[in-house]
């Protein structure tokens, strides 16, 4: 299984090719310390440019993407306890009082960093060992993309709950999350859509 850094580099090249319509694979790369520098300095009350999330722009061409999105990359997590694996059913059948699903933990952390970095949206690109890559995003944002990109013809997993939903801890606030196949999503959502959303 590739280490996290290898996966981040793979994601960076794929997103760079997508953003430049196949022309360049070098406009996006890993952030310094995979975002840890941003987190450390933020705790000290210091802002750090171009350091939030796992990926950042290395060329001005890609900067609009990162002005809008915070991108996290995750790899592995196929085995282990339910709260430590990517197990969607764990949202429904987790025993009371147990740890939150890993996807929920990732999403809360990414959104905290998104807010601190003043980005509009966050996405998490993840891949289980031996499986296809997926992208997790805010469900309301996904539904805002539909009138711009047309119907999404791939499969999505739509997860949502309200404050105080049965079986959910009181600390879990309303969330709406959508998970899609990364390749299908990038084919469906052209870079121009992201650029348009920045001026809406």
C-alpha positions, 0 to 999 in steps of 0.5 A: 500500500502506498504511503500517504505521501505517495497518495497525495502526489498521485492525487496532485497529478490527477487533479492538475491534469483535470484542472488544466484539461490534460495539459500539465501535471505539475500545477498542484502538489503536496502542502508543506507537512501535509497541512500540519504547518498550517495547523501548528501556526494557527494554534499560535494565532498565525495565518499561513498562506497556501498551507491548509489541507493536503494539497496546494497550488504550485502555479498561479494557474491552479490557485483559483481551485485552492481559493475555493476548495480545501482538499484532504487526501486519505489512503488505506483504512480497509481493515481495523475496528469499525470506527477506524475503517471506512465503513458507511454502514457504521453510520447506522448500526454503531453501538451507542456510546462508541466512537464516531465513524471515521468518515465523520471524524475526517469531515469535521476536521476538514471543515474546521480547517476549511473555515480557518483557511477561509475556503468555500468548500472542503472535499476529501479524496480517499481510497481503500486498499485495492479499490477505486478512489472516491471523493466526499463533499458537502451534500448541499454543494453537490446538489448546487452542482447539478443544474450547472453540470447536468444529471450525475450518472454515476452512483453516489452515497448520500448521508444526512442527519439532523440535530438530535436525530435518533441514535446520534450523539447530541454533539453531532450537528446537522450534516449532509455528505455525498460520496462519489467515484472520483474519476466519474465526478471529475469527468462530470464536473469541469474546472470551469464550474469551479471558476463560475462558482467563485463569482456567483 
